[in-house]
Amino acid sequence: MIPIQPTLQSFVTALSNNHDLKITPSSSWRRTNLIEKIIYIIRKIFGTAPDKALELAKGFSEALRNWNINVAKDQIIGISSPSIEEMGLIKSAIQQMKARLLNPQELELKRQIREAKQANNQAALREFRDRMAIVFPLSPKRFAYRELKQHQTRFDLLAKPLSQHALNRNLAVPFQADCNKLRELLTQWQARQYPLVNYLAAEGTKEKIEKTAEFPKYIRMLEKNPNLQDRFFKAVFRNMSSINFDSVPAMILMETTREIFGRTFMDKRMNYYNDQLLQVKCLENSSNPIYTMTLPINGQRVPITNQDHVISISPTTQSSIKDFFSMLGREAHLRVINHEYTERGIEELDLQLTTANLDDPKWWKNLPVVEKLTREQISKKFSIDFSKGHAFFGLCANREDPHHMHVVGTHGYLIAALPLDDGTFNIIYPGCYADLYPVGECATLRHIYNTHRKIWTFIDPSRSLNNREKVQVCTPINQEKFDLYMQLLSEQFKLAREGRLNFQIQADNCSRPLQTITDRIFPELQIPRAFKFKFVNCKARSPLSLLVSARSFCSAGDRGDAQWEKLRKAVSFVFGATKGRTVQTPNGPVTSSIWNDPEWQEGHLHLPSNLFHTADALREVLTKA
């Protein structure tokens, strides 16, 4: 194997000549030999051959990551001391990879999308994207393409003098021109959002704009990078409307560490708390000051922008920042991890209450404080009158896409205020998940149709995701209803701990138990079906998009609905909807599957994002409690 870095010219030449190459994660490459080519042809005949372009792109991206060294003094993640010639070769290699990944048909689609954007015809663009989702569901190729594109953006920054791209903070009054430019970008961005909201008129927007304008070069980056712009505006102006103004610099500096944080989803949780968990500190007072950002991890405040910094993750184990978050990233893609973002920073907690005494009626008193709030703070945060009442009960849902009712990318969970002895309240967010997450599109498809073990956590990980829009319905409750609420939660945690609960995305998912618990707490009220939704009206990303979109090809009216129902059940049968999971109950073993769920057979599912449409009706009913 030949190392890539010293042989960049040869590597790019081999790419441009369309040779078959092999790349290892240790940043080495070679051309494939005759035996490997014969094996590939045989595997292609039997339909088991891998995608060469995809494997090549993944290998190159992994090599780039392992090649990277943290250049902390310039606040840029990149290769060590690259020359201009090296940067040109790396960019050429990335472009060759992208050319292999994207076929001409996909490039034509991207060109049409670009033209639609330039024409500012938002309705036509949304319609075109929907059609494109039918023809080209999100695939591993597009994931690899996105990853290569992010590498190219980083190398584009490095190709120029690094000192010009440090996040230079002007401590004087923000430039008015930069404030105006940011308002212009925000106006253009909010015009593309649905539903339309005037974020410029929202409370605190002026202060956030001025705080961001203290970083003029970051505004240049927002102009050139639509993905960065969308990420920043969603986090600061849409989803985190109560964000602390002083936390905006931390959001900006967060971009320089996104590579390690993005894999753990911690980057989407930053700035959830309005205290100064994330602290930005200037190390030098010069024309190009250097910034570092610290965050408490397991009780230690550590510089997270220094990936080589060593921290203690247990009394006997130490790890670097990079290795710690890499470990969390591997776990976070497989299951709910025990490291959570609380008001004390990132800490390890027993989220599933595996050791708690749930038979104790006051079991909730032993929970760690997640978020400590007064009555006034609760009233402001959850938009309720909490001047009276022993505690409060709440339902919450979030969604990634505000335009459509997607089957995935949405989640529901509960909210509870636990009274503390000093008159304040510990806010917890109980929610449930499948015990394992799917990895890859085929696994996702099986995951959507199969039955899995359900787990409960007393802090739902998705509550702090700032890339999702949220809706919540809360109401004060008396002590009797609070005790019942805690009893119902303890029952769910005990059953989950014993493995006696099933999770089905299209049936007994995260939102169905929320409806059941609400009905039992308020038996005297006619609680509306807050999450029930017709499957035929849903949208879906790959790999469900083809099935959901098939309804448009069926006949109109009831006949078409019947045709689509037959197709839905046939596809479900093929992908294992009849495959159930057996649990032990007091009446003996019971096997549950999506196929034998009555509501699923009728064409309904419990969709968390439906709470966005039923919240007002639910609030009106709960006010009568």
C-alpha positions, -999 to +999 in steps of 0.1 A: +000+000+000+012+035-008+006+064+016-017+090+000+000+122+013+035+119-003+020+106-035-009+130-040+000+137-077+000+099-085-032+094-065-051+121-084-037+109-118-050+074-110-084+088-100-087+109-132-078+078-153-107+060-137-085+032-123-100+008-097-084+018-064-084+005-029-081+029+001-074+019+037-084+040+068-046+044+075-044+068+045-029+043+020-039+034-015-032+010-043-047-002-076-068-034-075-051-065-088-064-091-113-077-115-087-097-088-070-112-078-104-122-114-111-138-117-077-157-085-083-171-098-116-182-130-100-199-111-072-215-088-097-230-118-115-246-130-082-257-095-073-235-092-042-208-068-056-203-036-036-206-001-051-170+008-061-176+045-062-193+044-028-165+023-012-138+046-027-155+078-014-160+063+021-124+052+022-111+086+011-133+104+036-121+081+064-085+086+053-090+124+054-105+122+089-076+101+102-051+124+084-065+155+101-046+172+129-062+198+152-048+232+143-062+248+174-043+281+171-062+289+139-096+274+150-096+253+119-096+215+116-074+204+088-042+187+077-009+198+092+008+227+073-007+221+039+009+239+009-011+256-017-001+229-042-012+202-018-045+219-013-051+220-051-044+183-054-067+175-025-095+195-040-089+178-073-092+144-056-124+154-039-139+166-072-129+133-089-146+114-060-178+135-064-178+129-101-177+091-096-205+093-070-229+113-089-242+101-123-253+126-150-289+122-141-284+132-105-262+162-116-291+173-139-315+171-109-291+193-089-289+218-118-327+220-120-329+226-082-304+253-084-323+270-112-355+267-092-339+284-063-326+313-084-361+318-098-373+320-062-403+299-070-407+282-037-439+263-045-424+248-076-392+239-057-411+221-030-430+201-056-398+193-074-382+181-042-411+158-035-409+143-070-371+139-066-376+121-033-398+096-051-373+089-078-341+092-058-346+084-021-317+093+002-291+067-004-256+059+010-242+076-022-258+109-012-245+105+024-209+100+011-213+129-014-224+152+015-194+141+036-170+148+007-186+182+002-180+190+038-143+181+035-140+203+004-155+233+023-129+228+050-101+226+025-114+256+007-109+276+039-074+261+044-063+269+009-060+306+018-039+321+046-052+306+078-050+338+097-076+354+075-101+327+085-098+327+123-131+336+139-120+372+145-141+389+171-143+427+170-148+438+206-159+473+195-195+481+184-207+456+157-204+469+122-238+482+110-232+467+075-227+433+090-259+436+110-278+446+079-263+417+059-273+393+087-309+407+086-310+403+049-299+367+051-324+360+079-352+376+058-343+354+028-341+323+050-374+329+068-392+333+035-382+297+027-396+283+060-431+269+066-451+281+084-441+317+078-429+334+109-414+368+112-383+360+132-370+396+128-399+408+150-393+382+177-381+392+211-343+391+214-336+390+176-319+424+176-294+413+203-287+380+187-279+398+153-256+422+170-238+395+189-233+375+157-221+406+139-192+407+163-178+379+141-177+395+106-159+366+090-184+342+103-211+362+084-190+358+052-191+320+059-229+322+064-232+339+030-212+312+012-225+281+030-263+275+028-260+244+050-242+263+078-267+292+074-297+269+078-282+251+108-273+283+126-306+301+119-327+271+130-308+267+162-306+304+172-337+320+158-363+292+153-360+264+177-341+281+206-361+314+208-351+318+244-313+313+237-290+334+259-275+362+238-240+355+253-242+319+240-242+330+204-203+331+203-204+295+216-227+285+187-203+301+163-172+285+178-191+252+178-187+250+141-150+244+145-156+213+166-187+200+146-167+171+132-163+153+166-195+166+182-218+158+152-213+121+156-227+121+191-256+145+184-242+168+212-238+196+187-276+197+184-280+200+221-257+230+228-273+261+241-304+243+254-297+257+289-295+295+292-268+294+318-231+296+308-224+259+303-205+267+272-179+294+280-159+311+253-125+326+264-101+348+244-065+336+249-047+365+232-055+401+226-043+408+191-056+415+157-064+378+154-074+366+189-075+329+197-107+315+213-112+284+233-145+269+245-150+249+277-178+226+288-183+206+320-179+169+314-184+145+343-179+174+367-147+188+350-147+220+329-125+210+300-115+228+267-135+210+241-118+228+212-085+210+222-092+175+210-060+162+225-069+173+261-070+144+285-100+140+308-110+114+335-141+094+324-139+071+354-118+068+386-094+045+367-098+056+330-086+086+311-093+096+276-087+124+251-116+147+241-115+132+206-115+096+218-142+103+244-166+118+218-157+091+192-167+065+218-200+084+225-206+087+187-203+050+181-227+043+209-252+071+200-258+055+166-267+022+181-287+029+212-297+055+238-265+063+256-261+070+294-243+103+288-268+131+288-266+169+285-279+184+317-277+218+334-243+206+348-229+197+314-224+163+300-226+136+327-231+099+329-265+089+344-286+058+349-312+070+324-332+037+323-333+035+362-319+000+362-309+003+398-337+025+412-362+012+437-394+017+417-416+000+443-411+030+466-440+054+460-415+083+464-390+068+439-389+100+420-373+119+449-340+100+443-337+111+407-308+135+399-318+171+393-320+175+355-333+210+352-342+231+384-368+257+378-390+280+400-428+284+394-422+317+375-396+301+353-419+271+345-448+295+337-425+313+312-408+283+296-439+261+292-465+289+286-488+279+315-501+296+346-483+277+373-490+300+402-511+271+417-510+233+416-489+207+432-470+198+400-476+198+363-481+173+335-470+178+299-469+162+264-443+172+239-435+164+203-408+175+179-402+172+142-374+178+117-395+188+088-423+214+094-437+209+059-449+173+059-462+146+083-432+123+081-432+088+096-396+092+108-377+123+120-404+130+147-407+119+184-430+123+214-423+123+251-437+134+285-428+163+308-431+162+346-423+187+373-411+170+405-415+192+437-383+197+456-380+206+493-369+242+486-400+251+467-385+246+432-391+218+408-369+192+390-381+189+354-378+155+338-387+143+303-396+106+303-397+090+269-394+056+252-373+041+224-364+009+207-335-007+225-313-007+193-312+018+164-309+006+128-277+012+109-281+015+071-312+017+049-320-020+048-319-022+086-341+009+088-367-007+066-367-038+087-368-016+118-399+002+106-419-030+102-405-053+129-412-055+166-384-046+191-378-043+228-389-010+243-369+010+268-379+040+289-355+069+300-363+096+325-345+121+303-355+119+267-324+126+245-344+144+218-358+171+242-327+193+237-322+188+199-321+224+185-325+212+149-361+202+156-393+222+159-411+215+192-447+218+205-458+211+241-491+209+259-489+213+297-513+217+326-510+220+364-522+189+384-530+183+420-512+159+443-536+130+437-531+131+399-493+136+404-491+105+425-510+086+398-487+100+372-456+088+391-472+054+396-479+050+359-443+060+351-428+035+376-450+007+360-436+015+326-400+016+338-404-017+356-419-034+326-392-020+303-365-031+327-379-066+327-381-066+288-419-069+288-426-040+265-426-040+227-418-011+204-432-008+169-427+024+148-461+020+130-481+008+161-469+008+197-443+035+192-431+064+214-465+083+213-491+056+220-481+052+257-483+090+260-520+089+249-526+060+273-511+077+303-530+109+295-563+090+294-556+074+328-546+106+345-577+124+333-604+097+332-631+124+337-622+142+304-629+133+268-592+134+257-589+138+219-567+113+200-537+136+199-514+114+178-537+092+157-532+098+120-540+080+087-510+063+072-522+073+037-517+110+045-481+105+058-449+114+040-417+095+043-381+097+034-362+068+019-368+039+021-405+043+027-410+072+002-418+049-027-445+031-008-461+063+006-459+080-028-475+050-045-510+063-034-508+089-062-506+061-088-538+044-075-573+052-086-591+082-071-615+080-041-624+049-020-613+025-048-578+040-048-576+038-010-585+001-012-559-005-038-533+013-018-542-006+014-537-039-004-503-027-016-493-014+019-502-047+035-484-067+008-452-047+012-455-049+050-458-087+049-427-090+027-406-068+052-417-087+083-447-070+097-460-105+109-427-111+128-436-104+164-419-105+197-431-126+227-433-112+262-443-127+295-475-114+311-495-124+342-517-144+318-489-162+301-467-154+270-482-130+245-468-124+210-473-089+195-466-077+159-476-048+137-497-072+117-521-080+145-525-044+157-561-034+152-553+003+145-526-006+120-550-029+102-574+000+099-547+021+083-539+043+113-507+049+133-497+071+162-477+100+147-459+123+172-459+153+148-497+152+147-496+169+181-487+201+162-522+200+148-542+188+178-524+208+205-550+236+207-579+212+211-560+192+237-551+224+257-588+234+257-599+200+271-571+200+298-581+234+311-613+217+324-594+194+347 
